[in-house]
């Protein structure tokens, strides 16, 4: 039931504060300021974490790589499941493999799980569908508790994946002695603010819809970001191409001058995802390179970023200020809304985009 929403996708976008709040309440003890690690995952002893998934779930894993490396000092290999399963990489006995899948049935992700098992790894599965094959075959299941996701383009499952992965990374940081109790508590507090911040982001929908009118006229679009905003740029580009069929590419902002800058002209909008964090100044220089070539910039940032950017943008989408660790969950929302409204304006079938299936059970 779509309720009073026009599509399942936009209904699910609006469900995210609640869905993420639910996942966070399950994986974080908000009162005690602690992360609850699932039983059977010994992050203290692990020497490496391999994360593998497809599509949007892969981008959630890509964000998690930054969290696990920074908060838990645990080296992470991230790979697309269709590559992971065939590469015949050696996996150590003390390693953990984490597979991420909304449906729990994705053929390449399941095959990757089985490969990791054959290498003697401990397997954790972040899944939405509890009765799925991937959930059954994993050693440890981390459910998303997001409820059924109907829209083919994944939205609430993505942010729920981020919530579960963030909580797990915090727990791993504590278990590995990297985070003190105080640091853990302050991260837990920061994440407990995410549902409220997501509500604030959803309020920007009218501005984003107006912007989508412009975006619906273009044929190509670039998304840039650094740090955890890089996978959010990749996810933003994937969402736009999936449902609006506009050609979109996500790049690490630092890669701009190594190739994609050749594409920049007046016809090429560039969506820049850049909270005012320790990498912001670097991204500003990338924006200057774009602006100097007539590229049209849509900047997604916060008040400090808006003030510091000093650049001619087509538009700036201003989210509230927030701790750096939580930005991926909140910045996902404007990126999803931009894709959604662009597609609606173009008149595509948003919930059932052409050529796509919700569950990809063949490779
Ligand atoms: C993107 C999308 C796909 C899925 C991918 C993995 O909007 O929906 O890229 O994320 O097919 O699916 P799951 O998570 O079910 O393994």
Boltz pocket constraint, residues with backbone or C-beta under 6 A from the ligand:
constraints:
  - pocket:
      binder: B
      contacts: [[A, 54], [A, 55], [A, 56], [A, 57], [A, 58], [A, 100], [A, 101], [A, 102], [A, 103], [A, 104], [A, 105], [A, 106], [A, 109], [A, 152], [A, 153], [A, 154], [A, 155], [A, 238], [A, 239], [A, 242], [A, 357], [A, 358], [A, 359], [A, 360]]
      max_distance: 6.0
